[in-house]
């Protein structure tokens, strides 16, 4: 997947759409950094650090952050 391509859901393979951003504390470097939430049509919501576009998606514990 290129960084410009829309990511796919690791659970069902559907295309993910961008949702909300959340400002979070990252313990490993003690910084406040945004996480970008992504959701698919199957209702799965994932997120990753906004400053690490190549990082893998992680399950998002806040499903309301996904796209409407």
N, CA, C and O atoms as a GROMACS GRO file, in nm:
protein
  272
    1UNK      N    1   0.085  -0.118   0.000
    1UNK     CA    2   0.000   0.000   0.000
    1UNK      C    3   0.089   0.124   0.000
    1UNK      O    4   0.182   0.134   0.080
    2UNK      N    5   0.060   0.217  -0.090
    2UNK     CA    6   0.134   0.342  -0.087
    2UNK      C    7   0.074   0.433   0.020
    2UNK      O    8  -0.040   0.414   0.061
    3UNK      N    9   0.151   0.530   0.063
    3UNK     CA   10   0.104   0.620   0.167
    3UNK      C   11  -0.016   0.701   0.117
    3UNK      O   12  -0.100   0.741   0.198
    4UNK      N   13  -0.025   0.728  -0.015
    4UNK     CA   14  -0.135   0.806  -0.071
    4UNK      C   15  -0.262   0.724  -0.089
    4UNK      O   16  -0.370   0.782  -0.099
    5UNK      N   17  -0.253   0.592  -0.092
    5UNK     CA   18  -0.369   0.507  -0.113
    5UNK      C   19  -0.450   0.496   0.016
    5UNK      O   20  -0.395   0.501   0.126
    6UNK      N   21  -0.582   0.481   0.000
    6UNK     CA   22  -0.667   0.461   0.118
    6UNK      C   23  -0.634   0.325   0.178
    6UNK      O   24  -0.622   0.227   0.105
    7UNK      N   25  -0.620   0.319   0.309
    7UNK     CA   26  -0.591   0.190   0.372
    7UNK      C   27  -0.712   0.098   0.367
    7UNK      O   28  -0.825   0.142   0.346
    8UNK      N   29  -0.688  -0.030   0.387
    8UNK     CA   30  -0.797  -0.127   0.393
    8UNK      C   31  -0.808  -0.182   0.534
    8UNK      O   32  -0.710  -0.185   0.609
    9UNK      N   33  -0.927  -0.224   0.568
    9UNK     CA   34  -0.956  -0.276   0.701
    9UNK      C   35  -0.881  -0.407   0.723
    9UNK      O   36  -0.897  -0.500   0.644
   10UNK      N   37  -0.799  -0.416   0.828
   10UNK     CA   38  -0.728  -0.541   0.855
   10UNK      C   39  -0.822  -0.656   0.891
   10UNK      O   40  -0.784  -0.773   0.881
   11UNK      N   41  -0.944  -0.624   0.932
   11UNK     CA   42  -1.037  -0.729   0.974
   11UNK      C   43  -1.120  -0.784   0.858
   11UNK      O   44  -1.140  -0.905   0.849
   12UNK      N   45  -1.170  -0.694   0.769
   12UNK     CA   46  -1.260  -0.742   0.664
   12UNK      C   47  -1.212  -0.709   0.523
   12UNK      O   48  -1.270  -0.759   0.426
   13UNK      N   49  -1.109  -0.626   0.508
   13UNK     CA   50  -1.055  -0.593   0.377
   13UNK      C   51  -1.125  -0.479   0.305
   13UNK      O   52  -1.084  -0.443   0.195
   14UNK      N   53  -1.228  -0.420   0.364
   14UNK     CA   54  -1.298  -0.307   0.302
   14UNK      C   55  -1.211  -0.182   0.306
   14UNK      O   56  -1.122  -0.170   0.390
   15UNK      N   57  -1.237  -0.090   0.215
   15UNK     CA   58  -1.165   0.037   0.212
   15UNK      C   59  -1.204   0.118   0.336
   15UNK      O   60  -1.321   0.124   0.373
   16UNK      N   61  -1.104   0.179   0.398
   16UNK     CA   62  -1.129   0.262   0.516
   16UNK      C   63  -1.144   0.408   0.475
   16UNK      O   64  -1.079   0.454   0.382
   17UNK      N   65  -1.232   0.478   0.545
   17UNK     CA   66  -1.250   0.621   0.525
   17UNK      C   67  -1.199   0.693   0.650
   17UNK      O   68  -1.211   0.643   0.761
   18UNK      N   69  -1.143   0.811   0.628
   18UNK     CA   70  -1.091   0.890   0.739
   18UNK      C   71  -1.205   0.940   0.826
   18UNK      O   72  -1.311   0.979   0.777
   19UNK      N   73  -1.181   0.938   0.956
   19UNK     CA   74  -1.279   0.988   1.053
   19UNK      C   75  -1.220   1.106   1.127
   19UNK      O   76  -1.167   1.199   1.065
   20UNK      N   77  -1.230   1.104   1.256
   20UNK     CA   78  -1.183   1.213   1.340
   20UNK      C   79  -1.036   1.198   1.377
   20UNK      O   80  -0.972   1.096   1.352
   21UNK      N   81  -0.985   1.304   1.438
   21UNK     CA   82  -0.851   1.300   1.496
   21UNK      C   83  -0.866   1.323   1.646
   21UNK      O   84  -0.955   1.395   1.691
   22UNK      N   85  -0.777   1.260   1.721
   22UNK     CA   86  -0.778   1.276   1.867
   22UNK      C   87  -0.637   1.308   1.914
   22UNK      O   88  -0.541   1.244   1.872
   23UNK      N   89  -0.626   1.406   2.001
   23UNK     CA   90  -0.496   1.439   2.060
   23UNK      C   91  -0.473   1.345   2.178
   23UNK      O   92  -0.551   1.344   2.273
   24UNK      N   93  -0.366   1.268   2.171
   24UNK     CA   94  -0.339   1.164   2.271
   24UNK      C   95  -0.197   1.177   2.324
   24UNK      O   96  -0.110   1.235   2.260
   25UNK      N   97  -0.175   1.121   2.442
   25UNK     CA   98  -0.041   1.116   2.499
   25UNK      C   99   0.026   0.988   2.452
   25UNK      O  100  -0.031   0.879   2.463
   26UNK      N  101   0.147   1.000   2.398
   26UNK     CA  102   0.224   0.883   2.355
   26UNK      C  103   0.331   0.860   2.461
   26UNK      O  104   0.424   0.939   2.474
   27UNK      N  105   0.317   0.752   2.535
   27UNK     CA  106   0.405   0.723   2.648
   27UNK      C  107   0.550   0.701   2.607
   27UNK      O  108   0.641   0.740   2.680
   28UNK      N  109   0.573   0.640   2.491
   28UNK     CA  110   0.711   0.605   2.453
   28UNK      C  111   0.802   0.726   2.435
   28UNK      O  112   0.923   0.715   2.455
   29UNK      N  113   0.746   0.841   2.398
   29UNK     CA  114   0.830   0.961   2.386
   29UNK      C  115   0.775   1.080   2.465
   29UNK      O  116   0.822   1.192   2.451
   30UNK      N  117   0.675   1.054   2.549
   30UNK     CA  118   0.615   1.154   2.637
   30UNK      C  119   0.570   1.279   2.561
   30UNK      O  120   0.589   1.392   2.608
   31UNK      N  121   0.509   1.258   2.444
   31UNK     CA  122   0.460   1.369   2.361
   31UNK      C  123   0.309   1.359   2.345
   31UNK      O  124   0.252   1.251   2.357
   32UNK      N  125   0.246   1.472   2.318
   32UNK     CA  126   0.105   1.474   2.278
   32UNK      C  127   0.103   1.478   2.126
   32UNK      O  128   0.158   1.570   2.065
   33UNK      N  129   0.040   1.379   2.066
   33UNK     CA  130   0.039   1.363   1.922
   33UNK      C  131  -0.102   1.322   1.879
   33UNK      O  132  -0.172   1.252   1.953
   34UNK      N  133  -0.142   1.364   1.760
   34UNK     CA  134  -0.274   1.325   1.710
   34UNK      C  135  -0.273   1.182   1.658
   34UNK      O  136  -0.175   1.134   1.602
   35UNK      N  137  -0.386   1.117   1.680
   35UNK     CA  138  -0.413   0.987   1.619
   35UNK      C  139  -0.526   1.009   1.518
   35UNK      O  140  -0.624   1.076   1.548
   36UNK      N  141  -0.511   0.951   1.400
   36UNK     CA  142  -0.613   0.959   1.297
   36UNK      C  143  -0.695   0.832   1.300
   36UNK      O  144  -0.640   0.722   1.296
   37UNK      N  145  -0.827   0.847   1.309
   37UNK     CA  146  -0.916   0.731   1.312
   37UNK      C  147  -0.965   0.702   1.170
   37UNK      O  148  -0.990   0.793   1.091
   38UNK      N  149  -0.980   0.573   1.140
   38UNK     CA  150  -1.027   0.525   1.011
   38UNK      C  151  -1.137   0.423   1.036
   38UNK      O  152  -1.127   0.344   1.130
   39UNK      N  153  -1.241   0.424   0.954
   39UNK     CA  154  -1.349   0.327   0.970
   39UNK      C  155  -1.392   0.269   0.836
   39UNK      O  156  -1.375   0.332   0.732
   40UNK      N  157  -1.448   0.149   0.840
   40UNK     CA  158  -1.496   0.083   0.718
   40UNK      C  159  -1.647   0.068   0.724
   40UNK      O  160  -1.709   0.096   0.827
   41UNK      N  161  -1.706   0.024   0.614
   41UNK     CA  162  -1.852   0.005   0.607
   41UNK      C  163  -1.899  -0.108   0.698
   41UNK      O  164  -2.018  -0.118   0.727
   42UNK      N  165  -1.807  -0.192   0.744
   42UNK     CA  166  -1.842  -0.300   0.836
   42UNK      C  167  -1.847  -0.256   0.981
   42UNK      O  168  -1.874  -0.338   1.070
   43UNK      N  169  -1.820  -0.129   1.007
   43UNK     CA  170  -1.826  -0.077   1.143
   43UNK      C  171  -1.699  -0.094   1.223
   43UNK      O  172  -1.698  -0.067   1.343
   44UNK      N  173  -1.591  -0.138   1.160
   44UNK     CA  174  -1.464  -0.153   1.229
   44UNK      C  175  -1.392  -0.019   1.230
   44UNK      O  176  -1.389   0.050   1.129
   45UNK      N  177  -1.336   0.019   1.344
   45UNK     CA  178  -1.266   0.147   1.356
   45UNK      C  179  -1.123   0.121   1.403
   45UNK      O  180  -1.099   0.048   1.500
   46UNK      N  181  -1.029   0.181   1.332
   46UNK     CA  182  -0.886   0.165   1.357
   46UNK      C  183  -0.824   0.303   1.369
   46UNK      O  184  -0.884   0.401   1.325
   47UNK      N  185  -0.707   0.312   1.427
   47UNK     CA  186  -0.636   0.438   1.431
   47UNK      C  187  -0.487   0.417   1.429
   47UNK      O  188  -0.438   0.306   1.451
   48UNK      N  189  -0.414   0.526   1.402
   48UNK     CA  190  -0.267   0.523   1.408
   48UNK      C  191  -0.219   0.665   1.432
   48UNK      O  192  -0.293   0.762   1.416
   49UNK      N  193  -0.093   0.676   1.470
   49UNK     CA  194  -0.034   0.807   1.497
   49UNK      C  195  -0.026   0.886   1.366
   49UNK      O  196   0.020   0.834   1.265
   50UNK      N  197  -0.071   1.011   1.371
   50UNK     CA  198  -0.073   1.094   1.251
   50UNK      C  199   0.067   1.126   1.200
   50UNK      O  200   0.085   1.149   1.080
   51UNK      N  201   0.166   1.127   1.288
   51UNK     CA  202   0.302   1.158   1.245
   51UNK      C  203   0.379   1.034   1.200
   51UNK      O  204   0.499   1.041   1.173
   52UNK      N  205   0.311   0.922   1.193
   52UNK     CA  206   0.373   0.797   1.148
   52UNK      C  207   0.283   0.730   1.044
   52UNK      O  208   0.220   0.628   1.072
   53UNK      N  209   0.276   0.788   0.921
   53UNK     CA  210   0.183   0.737   0.821
   53UNK      C  211   0.208   0.592   0.777
   53UNK      O  212   0.114   0.526   0.732
   54UNK      N  213   0.328   0.543   0.790
   54UNK     CA  214   0.357   0.405   0.748
   54UNK      C  215   0.336   0.304   0.861
   54UNK      O  216   0.352   0.184   0.840
   55UNK      N  217   0.302   0.352   0.980
   55UNK     CA  218   0.282   0.262   1.094
   55UNK      C  219   0.156   0.178   1.074
   55UNK      O  220   0.063   0.222   1.005
   56UNK      N  221   0.151   0.059   1.133
   56UNK     CA  222   0.031  -0.024   1.119
   56UNK      C  223  -0.088   0.035   1.195
   56UNK      O  224  -0.072   0.107   1.293
   57UNK      N  225  -0.206   0.002   1.147
   57UNK     CA  226  -0.329   0.042   1.215
   57UNK      C  227  -0.345  -0.038   1.344
   57UNK      O  228  -0.303  -0.154   1.351
   58UNK      N  229  -0.406   0.024   1.444
   58UNK     CA  230  -0.434  -0.041   1.571
   58UNK      C  231  -0.585  -0.030   1.596
   58UNK      O  232  -0.646   0.068   1.554
   59UNK      N  233  -0.646  -0.128   1.663
   59UNK     CA  234  -0.789  -0.117   1.695
   59UNK      C  235  -0.813   0.009   1.778
   59UNK      O  236  -0.741   0.036   1.874
   60UNK      N  237  -0.915   0.084   1.742
   60UNK     CA  238  -0.948   0.207   1.814
   60UNK      C  239  -1.051   0.176   1.922
   60UNK      O  240  -1.155   0.118   1.891
   61UNK      N  241  -1.025   0.213   2.046
   61UNK     CA  242  -1.120   0.184   2.154
   61UNK      C  243  -1.238   0.280   2.159
   61UNK      O  244  -1.325   0.267   2.245
   62UNK      N  245  -1.243   0.377   2.066
   62UNK     CA  246  -1.350   0.477   2.064
   62UNK      C  247  -1.422   0.472   1.930
   62UNK      O  248  -1.387   0.550   1.840
   63UNK      N  249  -1.520   0.386   1.911
   63UNK     CA  250  -1.585   0.369   1.782
   63UNK      C  251  -1.652   0.496   1.728
   63UNK      O  252  -1.673   0.507   1.607
   64UNK      N  253  -1.684   0.590   1.814
   64UNK     CA  254  -1.746   0.715   1.768
   64UNK      C  255  -1.651   0.802   1.689
   64UNK      O  256  -1.695   0.897   1.624
   65UNK      N  257  -1.521   0.773   1.692
   65UNK     CA  258  -1.424   0.852   1.615
   65UNK      C  259  -1.424   0.817   1.467
   65UNK      O  260  -1.371   0.893   1.386
   66UNK      N  261  -1.482   0.704   1.431
   66UNK     CA  262  -1.486   0.662   1.291
   66UNK      C  263  -1.576   0.753   1.209
   66UNK      O  264  -1.650   0.833   1.265
   67UNK      N  265  -1.570   0.741   1.075
   67UNK     CA  266  -1.653   0.826   0.989
   67UNK      C  267  -1.801   0.794   1.010
   67UNK      O  268  -1.837   0.683   1.050
   68UNK      N  269  -1.884   0.891   0.982
   68UNK     CA  270  -2.030   0.872   0.999
   68UNK      C  271  -2.088   0.777   0.899
   68UNK      O  272  -2.208   0.751   0.900
   0.00000   0.00000   0.00000
